[in-house]
C-alpha cells in the first residue's frame, strides 16, 4: 500500500553505492572505485600508483583516462604532473 505524501514532504532518492572494478592497464591489478556526484570514478592503483579516471558517457560508451604516477615518464616521454 502506498501512502500519499504530506505537504512539504520530499521524496527521497535512494542512492546505491555500487563498486566499479576493472584491471589496471599498466600492471594488471584489479582496481575498485565508486562514482562521485559528477558521475566520474577516480581510482589509484594500489600496486603501480597509476591514476585512472572513468567517465560514463552513455549507455555503451565509457572513457578511461590513465595518468602515470608522479615523477614517472609516460609513453610520450613527458613527466607526469599529477
C-alpha positions in Angstrom: 0.0 0.0 0.0 1.3 3.4 -1.0 0.5 6.3 1.3 0.0 9.8 -0.1 2.7 12.3 0.6 2.1 15.1 3.1 2.5 18.7 2.1 6.2 19.7 2.4 7.4 16.1 2.5 10.1 15.4 -0.1 10.6 12.2 -1.9 14.0 10.7 -1.1 16.2 9.3 -3.8 17.7 6.0 -2.9 21.4 6.2 -3.8 23.2 2.9 -4.1 27.0 2.8 -3.7 27.9 0.2 -6.2 31.6 -0.6 -6.7 33.1 -0.3 -10.2 36.1 -2.5 -10.8 38.5 -3.1 -13.8 42.0 -4.2 -14.4 44.7 -1.6 -14.3 46.0 -1.3 -17.9 49.5 -0.5 -16.6 50.1 -3.6 -14.3 47.0 -5.8 -14.4 46.0 -5.4 -10.8 42.2 -5.1 -10.1 41.2 -1.5 -9.1 37.9 -0.6 -7.4 36.3 2.8 -7.2 33.0 4.5 -6.5 31.1 7.1 -8.5 31.2 10.7 -7.2 28.4 13.3 -7.5 29.6 14.3 -11.0 29.4 10.8 -12.3 33.1 10.2 -12.6 35.0 7.3 -11.0 38.6 8.1 -9.8 40.9 5.2 -8.8 44.5 4.9 -7.9 46.1 1.5 -8.4 47.5 0.1 -5.2 50.4 -1.6 -7.0 51.8 0.8 -9.5 50.0 4.1 -8.3 48.7 5.0 -11.8 45.6 7.2 -11.5 42.6 6.2 -13.7 39.5 8.5 -14.2 36.5 6.8 -15.7 33.6 8.8 -17.1 30.4 7.1 -18.2 29.5 9.0 -21.4 26.4 7.0 -22.4 24.8 3.6 -22.3 27.6 1.9 -24.3 30.4 4.4 -24.1 32.9 4.7 -21.2 36.0 6.9 -21.2 39.0 5.9 -19.1 41.9 8.4 -18.8 45.1 6.9 -17.3 47.7 9.2 -15.6 51.2 8.0 -14.9 52.4 8.2 -11.2 54.0 11.5 -10.2 57.6 11.6 -11.4 57.2 8.7 -13.8 57.6 9.0 -17.6 54.6 8.2 -19.8 54.6 6.8 -23.3 55.2 10.2 -24.9 58.4 10.7 -22.8 57.0 13.6 -20.7 56.9 13.6 -16.9 53.6 13.3 -15.2 52.4 16.3 -13.2 49.7 14.6 -11.4 
